[in-house]
Amino acid sequence: MGVPASRVSLNTATVREQWDLRQCIEGCARHGIGAIAPWRDKLAECGVEEAARMIADHGLKVSGLCRGGSFPAADAAGLEAALDDNRRAVDEAAGIGAACLVLVVGGMPQGSKDIRLARRQVEDGIGRTLEHARAAGVPLAIEPLHPMYAA
């Protein structure tokens, strides 16, 4: 016996070229799919408030928001920009009631060969994001990927 569609979550990357977020939400509801995992670029197309309304109106859950992370940077300004972006991602995840924020932590910065530094930046970035995520009630979920994407 197969898994009921109501227990499935559709990652919007799988229909990125075919559907905008509204179409994805409507399609999931039409086919009885119980949850979605939107990507932030698709969320930005309609805004957090509108997305939250559409998701609720169609009775869907949000299994996660994709994605935060990309912590390693070549300089202090890049590190701060990544932290700011991750705080925004946490707020967006909270705004749509996501079960978590999915992190792809990032690989080594362009031109760098120092994996230890990149890993320290990842640890620091997650640690500094975690405080904001806890306050917002949003768990962080680390997506395991090849080291080119995840130092």
DSSP file (Angstrom, degrees, kcal/mol; ACC not computed):
  #  RESIDUE AA STRUCTURE BP1 BP2  ACC     N-H-->O    O-->H-N    N-H-->O    O-->H-N    TCO  KAPPA ALPHA  PHI   PSI    X-CA   Y-CA   Z-CA
    1    1 A M              0   0    0      0, 0.0     2,-0.0     0, 0.0     0, 0.0   0.000 360.0 360.0 360.0 134.8    0.0    0.0    0.0
    2    2 A G        -     0   0    0      1,-0.1     3,-0.0     0, 0.0     0, 0.0  -0.189 360.0 -86.9 -80.4 172.8    1.4    3.4   -0.9
    3    3 A V        -     0   0    0      1,-0.1    -1,-0.1     2,-0.0     5,-0.1  -0.653  48.5-111.8 -78.5 130.8    1.7    6.5    1.1
    4    4 A P    >   -     0   0    0      0, 0.0     3,-2.2     0, 0.0     4,-0.2  -0.374  20.9-123.2 -62.8 142.4   -1.4    8.7    1.1
    5    5 A A  G >  S+     0   0    0      1,-0.3     3,-1.9     2,-0.2    29,-1.5   0.797 109.1  69.5 -57.0 -29.2   -0.9   12.0   -0.7
    6    6 A S  G 3  S+     0   0    0     27,-0.3    -1,-0.3     1,-0.3    27,-0.1   0.694  97.6  51.7 -64.7 -16.9   -2.0   13.8    2.4
    7    7 A R  G <  S+     0   0    0     -3,-2.2     2,-0.3    27,-0.1    -1,-0.3   0.350  93.7  95.8 -98.9   4.8    1.3   12.7    4.0
    8    8 A V    <   -     0   0    0     -3,-1.9    27,-1.4    24,-0.2    26,-0.5  -0.703  57.6-156.6 -96.9 146.0    3.4   14.0    1.1
    9    9 A S  E     -a   35   0A   0     -2,-0.3     2,-0.6    25,-0.2    27,-0.3  -0.992  10.9-144.5-120.5 130.9    5.2   17.4    1.0
   10   10 A L  E     -a   36   0A   0     25,-2.1    27,-2.4    -2,-0.4     2,-0.5  -0.846   7.1-143.5 -98.2 120.0    6.1   18.9   -2.4
   11   11 A N  E >   -a   37   0A   0     -2,-0.6     3,-2.2    25,-0.2     4,-0.3  -0.711  16.2-137.0 -77.1 124.8    9.3   20.9   -2.5
   12   12 A T  G >  S+     0   0    0     25,-1.8     3,-1.1    -2,-0.5     7,-0.2   0.669  96.6  75.7 -64.4 -14.9    8.5   23.7   -4.9
   13   13 A A  G >  S+     0   0    0     24,-0.4     3,-1.0     1,-0.2    -1,-0.3   0.801  85.8  64.7 -62.6 -26.4   11.9   23.3   -6.6
   14   14 A T  G <  S+     0   0    0     -3,-2.2    -1,-0.2     1,-0.3    -2,-0.2   0.719 115.0  28.1 -72.1 -19.0   10.4   20.2   -8.3
   15   15 A V  G X> S+     0   0    0     -3,-1.1     4,-2.8    -4,-0.3     3,-0.6   0.042  82.9 127.0-125.6  24.4    7.9   22.4  -10.2
   16   16 A R  T <4 S+     0   0    0     -3,-1.0    -2,-0.1     1,-0.3    -3,-0.1   0.855  78.6  40.1 -51.4 -43.7   10.0   25.6  -10.3
   17   17 A E  T 34 S+     0   0    0     -4,-0.3    -1,-0.3     1,-0.1     3,-0.1   0.726 120.5  43.8 -82.0 -21.6    9.6   26.0  -14.1
   18   18 A Q  T <4 S+     0   0    0     -3,-0.6     2,-0.4     1,-0.2    -2,-0.2   0.839 114.4  31.5 -93.3 -36.1    6.0   25.0  -14.3
   19   19 A W     <  -     0   0    0     -4,-2.8    -1,-0.2    -7,-0.2     2,-0.1  -0.939  58.5-142.5-131.1 143.6    4.2   26.8  -11.4
   20   20 A D     >  -     0   0    0     -2,-0.4     4,-2.2    -3,-0.1     5,-0.2  -0.366  52.2 -88.8 -83.2-179.0    4.5   29.9   -9.4
   21   21 A L  H  > S+     0   0    0     21,-0.3     4,-2.7     1,-0.2     5,-0.2   0.899 128.0  52.5 -64.1 -41.0    3.7   29.6   -5.7
   22   22 A R  H  > S+     0   0    0      1,-0.2     4,-2.6     2,-0.2    -1,-0.2   0.938 111.5  46.6 -59.0 -47.2    0.0   30.2   -6.1
   23   23 A Q  H  > S+     0   0    0      1,-0.2     4,-2.8     2,-0.2    -1,-0.2   0.871 111.7  52.3 -63.4 -36.5   -0.2   27.4   -8.7
   24   24 A C  H  X S+     0   0    0     -4,-2.2     4,-2.7     2,-0.2    -2,-0.2   0.932 110.7  46.5 -64.9 -46.1    1.8   25.1   -6.5
   25   25 A I  H  X S+     0   0    0     -4,-2.7     4,-2.3     2,-0.2    -2,-0.2   0.936 115.6  45.9 -61.4 -47.1   -0.5   25.6   -3.6
   26   26 A E  H  X S+     0   0    0     -4,-2.6     4,-2.6    -5,-0.2    -2,-0.2   0.902 113.1  50.3 -63.9 -41.2   -3.6   25.1   -5.7
   27   27 A G  H  X S+     0   0    0     -4,-2.8     4,-1.9     2,-0.2     6,-0.2   0.906 110.2  49.3 -64.5 -42.5   -2.1   22.1   -7.4
   28   28 A C  H  <>S+     0   0    0     -4,-2.7     5,-2.4     2,-0.2     4,-0.4   0.939 113.4  46.4 -61.6 -46.5   -1.2   20.5   -4.1
   29   29 A A  H ><5S+     0   0    0     -4,-2.3     3,-1.1     1,-0.2    -2,-0.2   0.916 110.8  53.0 -62.4 -42.7   -4.6   21.1   -2.7
   30   30 A R  H 3<5S+     0   0    0     -4,-2.6    -1,-0.2     1,-0.3    -2,-0.2   0.852 114.4  41.9 -61.0 -35.6   -6.3   19.8   -5.9
   31   31 A H  T 3<5S-     0   0    0     -4,-1.9    -1,-0.3    -5,-0.2    -2,-0.2   0.332 115.6-111.1 -97.5   6.4   -4.3   16.5   -5.7
   32   32 A G  T < 5 +     0   0    0     -3,-1.1     2,-0.3    -4,-0.4   -24,-0.2   0.643  60.1 157.7  76.8  13.9   -4.6   16.0   -1.9
   33   33 A I      < -     0   0    0     -5,-2.4   -27,-0.3    -6,-0.2    -1,-0.3  -0.591  32.2-151.3 -73.1 131.5   -1.0   16.7   -1.2
   34   34 A G        +     0   0    0    -29,-1.5    27,-2.2   -26,-0.5     2,-0.3   0.647  62.4  17.0 -85.1 -16.5   -0.9   17.7    2.5
   35   35 A A  E     -ab   9  61A   0    -27,-1.4   -25,-2.1    25,-0.2     2,-0.3  -0.977  54.7-152.4-153.1 161.3    2.2   20.0    2.6
   36   36 A I  E     -ab  10  62A   0     25,-2.0    27,-1.8    -2,-0.3    28,-0.8  -0.928  10.2-151.7-132.1 160.4    4.6   22.1    0.7
   37   37 A A  E     -a   11   0A   0    -27,-2.4   -25,-1.8    -2,-0.3   -24,-0.4  -0.809  28.8-162.1-128.4  88.3    8.2   23.2    1.2
   38   38 A P        -     0   0    0      0, 0.0    28,-3.0     0, 0.0     2,-0.3  -0.323  14.0-125.8 -74.3 154.8    8.5   26.5   -0.7
   39   39 A W  B  >  -c   66   0B   0     26,-0.2     4,-2.1     1,-0.1     3,-0.5  -0.715  24.1-117.8 -93.1 151.4   11.7   28.2   -1.8
   40   40 A R  H  > S+     0   0    0     26,-2.3     4,-2.5    -2,-0.3     5,-0.2   0.823 111.6  57.8 -62.6 -34.2   12.3   31.7   -0.7
   41   41 A D  H  > S+     0   0    0      1,-0.2     4,-0.9     2,-0.2    -1,-0.2   0.895 109.6  45.2 -65.3 -37.0   12.4   33.1   -4.3
   42   42 A K  H  > S+     0   0    0     -3,-0.5     4,-0.7     2,-0.2     3,-0.3   0.870 111.8  52.7 -70.9 -36.9    8.9   31.7   -4.9
   43   43 A L  H >X S+     0   0    0     -4,-2.1     4,-2.3     1,-0.2     3,-1.0   0.896 105.0  55.7 -63.0 -40.6    7.8   33.1   -1.6
   44   44 A A  H 3< S+     0   0    0     -4,-2.5    -1,-0.2     1,-0.2    -2,-0.2   0.771  93.7  70.3 -64.7 -26.3    9.1   36.5   -2.5
   45   45 A E  H 3< S+     0   0    0     -4,-0.9    -1,-0.2    -3,-0.3    -2,-0.2   0.845 119.6  14.9 -61.6 -33.7    7.0   36.6   -5.6
   46   46 A C  H << S-     0   0    0     -3,-1.0     4,-0.4    -4,-0.7    -2,-0.2   0.570 112.2-113.3-117.5 -13.7    3.8   36.9   -3.6
   47   47 A G     X  -     0   0    0     -4,-2.3     4,-2.3    -5,-0.2     5,-0.2   0.085  26.6 -87.1  92.7 153.2    5.1   38.0   -0.2
   48   48 A V  H  > S+     0   0    0      1,-0.2     4,-2.8     2,-0.2     5,-0.2   0.917 122.9  49.3 -63.5 -46.9    5.0   36.2    3.2
   49   49 A E  H  > S+     0   0    0      1,-0.2     4,-2.2     2,-0.2    -1,-0.2   0.927 114.0  44.7 -62.8 -45.7    1.5   37.4    4.2
   50   50 A E  H  > S+     0   0    0     -4,-0.4     4,-2.6     2,-0.2    -1,-0.2   0.906 114.0  50.4 -64.9 -41.4   -0.2   36.5    1.0
   51   51 A A  H  X S+     0   0    0     -4,-2.3     4,-2.8     2,-0.2     5,-0.2   0.930 109.8  50.3 -62.1 -45.2    1.6   33.1    0.9
   52   52 A A  H  X S+     0   0    0     -4,-2.8     4,-2.3     1,-0.2    -1,-0.2   0.903 111.7  48.9 -60.1 -41.4    0.5   32.4    4.5
   53   53 A R  H  X S+     0   0    0     -4,-2.2     4,-2.9    -5,-0.2    -2,-0.2   0.936 112.7  46.5 -63.7 -47.2   -3.1   33.3    3.6
   54   54 A M  H  X S+     0   0    0     -4,-2.6     4,-1.6     2,-0.2    -2,-0.2   0.912 112.6  50.3 -62.5 -42.7   -3.1   31.0    0.5
   55   55 A I  H  <>S+     0   0    0     -4,-2.8     5,-2.3     1,-0.2     4,-0.3   0.937 114.6  43.6 -61.2 -47.3   -1.5   28.1    2.4
   56   56 A A  H ><5S+     0   0    0     -4,-2.3     3,-1.5    -5,-0.2    -2,-0.2   0.915 110.2  55.6 -64.9 -43.3   -4.1   28.4    5.2
   57   57 A D  H 3<5S+     0   0    0     -4,-2.9    -1,-0.2     1,-0.3    -2,-0.2   0.799 111.3  45.1 -60.4 -28.8   -7.0   28.8    2.8
   58   58 A H  T 3<5S-     0   0    0     -4,-1.6    -1,-0.3    -3,-0.2    -2,-0.2   0.365 112.3-119.3 -98.2   4.0   -6.0   25.6    1.1
   59   59 A G  T < 5 +     0   0    0     -3,-1.5     2,-0.2    -4,-0.3    -3,-0.2   0.770  61.3 147.9  68.9  26.8   -5.5   23.7    4.3
   60   60 A L      < -     0   0    0     -5,-2.3     2,-0.3    -6,-0.2   -25,-0.2  -0.583  39.8-140.3 -93.6 156.8   -1.8   22.9    3.6
   61   61 A K  E     -b   35   0A   0    -27,-2.2   -25,-2.0    -2,-0.2     2,-0.6  -0.713  16.1-129.0-101.7 162.4    1.0   22.5    6.1
   62   62 A V  E     -b   36   0A   0     35,-0.5    37,-2.2    -2,-0.3   -25,-0.2  -0.944  17.3-171.8-116.2 109.5    4.5   23.9    5.5
   63   63 A S        -     0   0    0    -27,-1.8     2,-0.3    -2,-0.6   -26,-0.2   0.761  67.5 -31.6 -73.6 -24.4    7.1   21.2    6.0
   64   64 A G        -     0   0    0    -28,-0.8     2,-0.5    35,-0.2    -1,-0.3  -0.920  53.8-113.5 178.6 159.0   10.0   23.6    5.7
   65   65 A L  E     - d   0 101B   0     35,-2.0    37,-2.8    -2,-0.3     2,-0.5  -0.945  42.4-116.8-107.6 129.5   11.2   26.8    4.0
   66   66 A C  E     +cd  39 102B   0    -28,-3.0   -26,-2.3    -2,-0.5    37,-0.1  -0.932  67.0  14.3-106.3 125.5   14.1   26.4    1.6
   67   67 A R  E     +     0   0B   0     35,-0.7    36,-0.2    -2,-0.5    -1,-0.2   0.680  43.3 134.6-152.0 159.3   16.6   27.7    2.2
   68   68 A G  E     + d   0 103B   0     34,-3.1    36,-2.5    -3,-0.3     2,-0.4  -0.418  50.5  73.5-109.3-169.3   18.9   29.5    4.5
   69   69 A G  E     + d   0 104B   0     34,-0.3    36,-0.3    13,-0.2    17,-0.1  -0.853  21.0 138.6 108.5-137.1   22.6   29.0    5.1
   70   70 A S        +     0   0    0     34,-2.4    36,-0.3    -2,-0.4    35,-0.2   0.925  33.5 158.2  50.6  50.7   25.4   30.0    2.7
   71   71 A F        +     0   0    0     34,-2.5    11,-0.2    33,-0.1    35,-0.2   0.897  33.1  92.4 -74.9 -43.6   27.4   31.2    5.8
   72   72 A P        +     0   0    0      0, 0.0     2,-0.3     0, 0.0    35,-0.1  -0.241  53.1 171.4 -60.1 139.8   31.1   31.1    4.6
   73   73 A A        -     0   0    0     36,-0.1    48,-0.1     1,-0.1     6,-0.0  -0.968  43.1-124.4-146.4 159.6   32.3   34.4    3.1
   74   74 A A  S    S+     0   0    0     -2,-0.3     2,-0.3    34,-0.1    -1,-0.1   0.696  91.5  12.3 -78.7 -20.0   35.5   36.0    2.0
   75   75 A D  S  > S-     0   0    0      1,-0.1     4,-2.0    -3,-0.0     5,-0.1  -0.913  84.4 -92.6-150.8 175.1   35.2   39.0    4.3
   76   76 A A  H  > S+     0   0    0     -2,-0.3     4,-2.5     1,-0.2     5,-0.2   0.860 120.7  55.2 -62.6 -37.8   33.4   40.4    7.4
   77   77 A A  H  > S+     0   0    0      1,-0.2     4,-2.3     2,-0.2    -1,-0.2   0.904 108.2  49.1 -63.4 -40.0   30.8   42.2    5.2
   78   78 A G  H  > S+     0   0    0      2,-0.2     4,-2.1     1,-0.2    -1,-0.2   0.882 109.9  51.5 -65.3 -38.9   29.9   39.0    3.5
   79   79 A L  H  X S+     0   0    0     -4,-2.0     4,-2.3     2,-0.2    -2,-0.2   0.929 111.6  46.5 -63.0 -45.7   29.6   37.2    6.8
   80   80 A E  H  X S+     0   0    0     -4,-2.5     4,-2.7     1,-0.2    -2,-0.2   0.890 110.6  53.0 -65.3 -38.8   27.2   39.9    8.1
   81   81 A A  H  X S+     0   0    0     -4,-2.3     4,-2.4     2,-0.2    -1,-0.2   0.906 109.6  49.1 -62.2 -40.8   25.2   39.8    4.9
   82   82 A A  H  X S+     0   0    0     -4,-2.1     4,-2.2     2,-0.2    -2,-0.2   0.913 111.7  48.6 -64.9 -42.6   24.8   36.1    5.3
   83   83 A L  H  X S+     0   0    0     -4,-2.3     4,-2.1     2,-0.2    -2,-0.2   0.915 111.5  49.5 -64.1 -42.7   23.7   36.5    8.9
   84   84 A D  H  X S+     0   0    0     -4,-2.7     4,-2.1     1,-0.2    -2,-0.2   0.921 111.3  49.7 -60.8 -43.9   21.2   39.2    8.0
   85   85 A D  H  X S+     0   0    0     -4,-2.4     4,-2.3     1,-0.2    -1,-0.2   0.887 110.1  50.7 -63.5 -38.9   19.8   37.0    5.2
   86   86 A N  H  X S+     0   0    0     -4,-2.2     4,-2.2     2,-0.2    -1,-0.2   0.853 107.5  52.6 -69.7 -33.9   19.4   34.1    7.5
   87   87 A R  H  X S+     0   0    0     -4,-2.1     4,-2.2     2,-0.2    -1,-0.2   0.911 110.3  48.7 -65.6 -40.3   17.6   36.2   10.1
   88   88 A R  H  X S+     0   0    0     -4,-2.1     4,-2.6     2,-0.2    -2,-0.2   0.909 109.5  52.7 -62.8 -40.9   15.2   37.3    7.3
   89   89 A A  H  X S+     0   0    0     -4,-2.3     4,-2.6     2,-0.2    -2,-0.2   0.899 107.9  50.8 -62.3 -40.7   14.8   33.6    6.3
   90   90 A V  H  X S+     0   0    0     -4,-2.2     4,-2.6     2,-0.2    -1,-0.2   0.933 111.0  48.8 -60.6 -45.8   13.9   32.7    9.9
   91   91 A D  H  X S+     0   0    0     -4,-2.2     4,-2.3     1,-0.2    -2,-0.2   0.892 111.6  49.3 -62.6 -39.8   11.3   35.5   10.0
   92   92 A E  H  X S+     0   0    0     -4,-2.6     4,-1.4     2,-0.2    -1,-0.2   0.917 110.1  51.0 -64.7 -43.0    9.8   34.3    6.7
   93   93 A A  H  <>S+     0   0    0     -4,-2.6     5,-2.8     1,-0.2     3,-0.4   0.923 112.2  46.6 -60.6 -44.6    9.7   30.7    7.9
   94   94 A A  H ><5S+     0   0    0     -4,-2.6     3,-1.1     1,-0.2    -1,-0.2   0.896 107.7  58.7 -62.7 -39.3    7.8   31.9   11.1
   95   95 A G  H 3<5S+     0   0    0     -4,-2.3    -1,-0.2     1,-0.3    -2,-0.2   0.768 112.3  37.8 -64.1 -27.6    5.5   34.0    8.9
   96   96 A I  T 3<5S-     0   0    0     -4,-1.4    -1,-0.3    -3,-0.4    -2,-0.2   0.334 113.8-113.0-105.3   6.7    4.3   31.0    6.9
   97   97 A G  T < 5 -     0   0    0     -3,-1.1   -35,-0.5    -4,-0.4    -3,-0.2   0.836  49.4-179.1  69.5  32.6    4.2   28.6    9.8
   98   98 A A      < -     0   0    0     -5,-2.8   -35,-0.2    -6,-0.2    -1,-0.2  -0.374  33.7-135.0 -67.8 142.7    7.0   26.4    8.5
   99   99 A A  S    S-     0   0    0    -37,-2.2     2,-0.3     1,-0.2   -35,-0.2   0.722  83.3 -15.1 -68.3 -21.3    8.0   23.4   10.5
  100  100 A C        -     0   0    0    -38,-0.2   -35,-2.0    38,-0.1     2,-0.6  -0.979  62.9-110.3-167.4 166.6   11.7   24.4   10.0
  101  101 A L  E     -de  65 140B   0     38,-2.4    40,-2.8    -2,-0.3     2,-0.5  -0.971  36.2-137.4-105.8 121.2   14.1   26.5    8.0
  102  102 A V  E     -de  66 141B   0    -37,-2.8   -34,-3.1    -2,-0.6   -35,-0.7  -0.675  19.3-155.2 -82.1 126.8   16.2   24.2    5.7
  103  103 A L  E     -de  68 142B   0     38,-3.7    40,-3.0    -2,-0.5     2,-0.6  -0.892  21.4-172.3-106.8 130.1   19.9   25.2    5.7
  104  104 A V  E     -d   69   0B   0    -36,-2.5   -34,-2.4    -2,-0.5     3,-0.1  -0.957  23.9-155.1-109.4 104.5   22.4   24.5    3.0
  105  105 A V        -     0   0    0     -2,-0.6   -34,-2.5    38,-0.3    45,-0.2   0.693  29.4-118.2 -66.6 -23.6   25.3   25.8    4.9
  106  106 A G  B     -f  150   0C   0     43,-1.6    45,-3.5   -36,-0.3    43,-0.2  -0.002  15.8-110.3 103.8 150.9   27.6   26.7    2.0
  107  107 A G        -     0   0    0     41,-0.4    41,-0.1    43,-0.3    42,-0.1  -0.074  60.2 -46.4 -96.9-159.5   31.0   25.6    0.7
  108  108 A M        -     0   0    0     39,-0.3    -1,-0.2     1,-0.1     3,-0.1  -0.485  67.2-102.9 -74.1 143.5   34.3   27.5    0.7
  109  109 A P    >   -     0   0    0      0, 0.0     3,-2.5     0, 0.0     5,-0.1  -0.244  54.8 -73.2 -61.6 154.5   34.2   31.1   -0.5
  110  110 A Q  T 3  S+     0   0    0      1,-0.3     3,-0.1    -3,-0.1   -37,-0.0  -0.226 120.9   9.8 -49.1 128.0   35.4   31.8   -4.0
  111  111 A G  T 3  S+     0   0    0      1,-0.3    -1,-0.3    -3,-0.1     2,-0.2   0.334 100.4 122.9  83.1  -6.6   39.2   31.5   -4.2
  112  112 A S    <   +     0   0    0     -3,-2.5    -1,-0.3     1,-0.1    -4,-0.1  -0.610  35.4 177.8 -90.1 148.3   39.5   30.0   -0.7
  113  113 A K        +     0   0    0     -2,-0.2     2,-1.1    -3,-0.1     3,-0.2   0.161  53.0 108.0-124.7  12.7   41.2   26.7    0.0
  114  114 A D     >  +     0   0    0      1,-0.2     4,-2.0    -5,-0.1     5,-0.1  -0.708  35.6 170.3 -98.9  86.6   40.8   26.9    3.8
  115  115 A I  H  > S+     0   0    0     -2,-1.1     4,-2.6     1,-0.2    -1,-0.2   0.827  77.0  59.2 -66.8 -31.0   38.1   24.4    4.7
  116  116 A R  H  > S+     0   0    0      2,-0.2     4,-2.2     1,-0.2    -1,-0.2   0.922 106.9  46.9 -63.7 -42.1   38.7   24.8    8.4
  117  117 A L  H  > S+     0   0    0      2,-0.2     4,-2.6     1,-0.2    -2,-0.2   0.934 111.8  50.7 -63.6 -45.4   37.9   28.5    8.2
  118  118 A A  H  X S+     0   0    0     -4,-2.0     4,-2.2     1,-0.2    -2,-0.2   0.908 110.5  49.5 -59.3 -41.8   34.8   27.8    6.2
  119  119 A R  H  X S+     0   0    0     -4,-2.6     4,-2.7     2,-0.2    -1,-0.2   0.881 110.0  50.5 -66.6 -37.4   33.7   25.2    8.8
  120  120 A R  H  X S+     0   0    0     -4,-2.2     4,-2.9     2,-0.2     5,-0.2   0.905 109.8  51.1 -65.0 -39.9   34.3   27.7   11.6
  121  121 A Q  H  X S+     0   0    0     -4,-2.6     4,-2.8     2,-0.2    -2,-0.2   0.887 110.3  49.5 -64.2 -37.7   32.2   30.2    9.7
  122  122 A V  H  X S+     0   0    0     -4,-2.2     4,-2.9     2,-0.2     5,-0.3   0.950 112.2  47.3 -63.9 -49.2   29.4   27.6    9.3
  123  123 A E  H  X S+     0   0    0     -4,-2.7     4,-2.5     1,-0.2    -2,-0.2   0.934 115.9  44.7 -58.1 -46.8   29.5   26.8   13.0
  124  124 A D  H  X S+     0   0    0     -4,-2.9     4,-2.8     2,-0.2     5,-0.2   0.916 113.3  51.0 -64.4 -43.4   29.5   30.5   14.0
  125  125 A G  H  X S+     0   0    0     -4,-2.8     4,-1.9    -5,-0.2    -2,-0.2   0.914 112.5  45.0 -62.3 -44.4   26.7   31.3   11.4
  126  126 A I  H  X S+     0   0    0     -4,-2.9     4,-2.8     2,-0.2    -1,-0.2   0.936 113.9  50.7 -64.5 -44.9   24.5   28.5   12.7
  127  127 A G  H  X S+     0   0    0     -4,-2.5     4,-1.1    -5,-0.3    -2,-0.2   0.910 113.1  44.5 -58.9 -43.4   25.1   29.5   16.3
  128  128 A R  H  X S+     0   0    0     -4,-2.8     4,-0.7     1,-0.2    -1,-0.2   0.802 116.6  46.4 -73.8 -28.4   24.3   33.1   15.7
  129  129 A T  H  X S+     0   0    0     -4,-1.9     4,-2.6    -5,-0.2    -2,-0.2   0.825 102.0  66.5 -78.5 -32.8   21.2   32.2   13.6
  130  130 A L  H  X S+     0   0    0     -4,-2.8     4,-3.1     1,-0.2     5,-0.2   0.865  94.6  56.7 -59.0 -39.6   20.1   29.7   16.2
  131  131 A E  H  X S+     0   0    0     -4,-1.1     4,-1.9     1,-0.2    -1,-0.2   0.937 111.9  42.0 -58.2 -47.2   19.4   32.4   18.8
  132  132 A H  H  X S+     0   0    0     -4,-0.7     4,-1.7     2,-0.2    -2,-0.2   0.894 114.3  52.5 -66.6 -40.3   17.1   34.2   16.5
  133  133 A A  H  X>S+     0   0    0     -4,-2.6     5,-2.7     2,-0.2     4,-0.9   0.909 108.3  50.1 -63.9 -42.8   15.5   31.0   15.3
  134  134 A R  H ><5S+     0   0    0     -4,-3.1     3,-0.9     1,-0.2    -1,-0.2   0.929 109.5  51.2 -60.9 -44.8   14.8   29.8   18.9
  135  135 A A  H 3<5S+     0   0    0     -4,-1.9    -1,-0.2     1,-0.3    -2,-0.2   0.841 113.9  44.8 -61.7 -32.7   13.2   33.2   19.7
  136  136 A A  H 3<5S-     0   0    0     -4,-1.7    -1,-0.3     2,-0.1    -2,-0.2   0.540 112.8-119.5 -87.5  -8.1   11.0   32.8   16.6
  137  137 A G  T <<5 +     0   0    0     -4,-0.9    -3,-0.2    -3,-0.9    -2,-0.1   0.805  68.0 136.7  74.3  29.4   10.1   29.2   17.3
  138  138 A V      < -     0   0    0     -5,-2.7    -1,-0.2    -6,-0.1    -2,-0.1  -0.929  46.3-143.8-114.6 110.9   11.7   28.0   14.1
  139  139 A P        -     0   0    0      0, 0.0   -38,-2.4     0, 0.0     2,-0.5  -0.391  16.2-129.8 -65.8 148.9   13.9   24.8   14.1
  140  140 A L  E     -e  101   0B   0    -40,-0.2     2,-0.5    -2,-0.1   -38,-0.2  -0.885  19.6-163.9-100.7 132.2   16.9   24.8   11.8
  141  141 A A  E     -e  102   0B   0    -40,-2.8   -38,-3.7    -2,-0.5     2,-0.6  -0.973  10.3-145.1-119.3 120.9   17.3   21.7    9.6
  142  142 A I  E     -e  103   0B   0     -2,-0.5   -38,-0.2   -40,-0.2   -40,-0.1  -0.756  10.2-144.7 -90.3 120.3   20.7   21.1    8.0
  143  143 A E        -     0   0    0    -40,-3.0     2,-0.4    -2,-0.6   -38,-0.3  -0.735  18.7-129.5 -83.6 120.9   20.4   19.6    4.5
  144  144 A P        +     0   0    0      0, 0.0     2,-0.3     0, 0.0   -40,-0.0  -0.576  42.8 157.8 -75.0 125.3   23.3   17.2    4.0
  145  145 A L        -     0   0    0     -2,-0.4     5,-0.1     1,-0.1   -40,-0.0  -0.845  47.7 -65.9-138.0 172.9   25.0   17.9    0.7
  146  146 A H    >>  -     0   0    0     -2,-0.3     3,-2.5     1,-0.1     4,-1.5  -0.280  55.1-108.0 -56.7 145.8   28.3   17.4   -1.1
  147  147 A P  T 34 S+     0   0    0      0, 0.0   -39,-0.3     0, 0.0    -1,-0.1   0.698 116.1  70.8 -56.1 -20.2   31.2   19.4    0.5
  148  148 A M  T 34 S+     0   0    0      1,-0.2   -41,-0.4   -41,-0.1     3,-0.2   0.811 114.2  27.6 -65.1 -26.0   31.2   21.8   -2.4
  149  149 A Y  T <4 S+     0   0    0     -3,-2.5   -43,-1.6     1,-0.2     2,-0.4   0.615 129.5  41.7-103.9 -19.1   27.9   23.1   -1.0
  150  150 A A  B  <   f  106   0C   0     -4,-1.5   -43,-0.3   -45,-0.2    -1,-0.2  -0.813 360.0 360.0-139.1  93.6   28.4   22.2    2.6
  151  151 A A              0   0    0    -45,-3.5   -44,-0.1    -2,-0.4   -32,-0.1   0.503 360.0 360.0 -62.8 360.0   31.8   22.9    4.2
